[in-house]
Amino acid sequence: MALPRIRIAKDKAELVKALVDFNGARGPFQTYADAIVFSATLGAKYQKRVPLGVISNTEPAPISLEVFISRGYDPVIRLLAIAETKNTKNSLNS
């Protein structure tokens, strides 16, 4: 079974690309996954959630959950899920 992919909202795609140090851009993050995890934790801190709406069909493409796991972000994602749902069971199918 394939792991889920993290999608980027079309109206946020340019911002996410600008945050990554890639193709001449001098952003503060090395990967899209780094930028997304930072954004998710910042949103959680300020209790700000925005629906995705229209999904970007170009760069950045949906990011496999495997990328986040390989970068060590799975505990952060689990904690964000627990904080949002108040449920310690079934966070990323532990």
N, C-alpha and C positions, 0 to 999 in steps of 0.2 A: 504494500500500500504506500503510495507516494505521500510525502509530508505536505502539509498545506503551504501555500505561498502567501507572502505578505504583499499586498497590493498598494500602489501609490495613487492617490487622487490626482486626476488630471490637472486640477488647478494648483496643486502643490508640487508638480513634477519639476518645474524650473527651480524652485527654491531648494528642493532636495539635491538636484544636480549641482547647484551653486555651493552647497555645503560640503561637497566632496572634492578632495584634492586630486583631480583627474583631468586629463586632456587640456592642460594649461590652466584650468581653474585652480585657485589657491584656497580651497575651502579648508576648514578645521578638521575634517574627518577623512579617514582613508577609504572607507567603503560606504555604500548606500546603507548597509545594515547598521553601521555605527551611527549614521545620521538618524535613522529611523528609531533606534533604541533611545538615543538621546531625546528625540522629539516626544516619544511615548512617555518617558519618565518625566520630562518637563510638563507635559500635559497632565499627567497624574498628580504631580505636585500642586499644580494650580487648578485641579479639578476641571479641566477643559477638555471636552470631547467634541469632535466635529465629525459628522458622518462623511464617509468617503465620497458619496455621490458618483460622478462619472470617473471611471478608472482610466489611468494613463495607458495608452496602447503602444507607446514608444518608450524611450529611456526615461526614467528607470523602469525596466520591466519588473514584473512580480518577482520577489526574492524568495527562494525556497527557505523553509524553516531550517533546513540543514545548514545553511550559511550562518544563521544566528547561533545555532548550537555549536558549530565549529569555532566560532569566535568567543564562546563562553557566555553567551547571553541567555541561555535557557533559564537559569535561576531568576534573572531579572524579569523575563517574560512571565514566568510562573508567579512571581510575587505581584506583578501588576495585575494578573488575572485574579489572584486571591483578593487583592485590595479592592478590585472592582466588584467581584461577585460575592465577597464575604464567604466563599466556599473553599475549603482546603482540599476537597476531593475533586478529581477530574480536571485539575489544571494541567493542560497539555497531556492528558491521559497518562498520568504518572505511572 
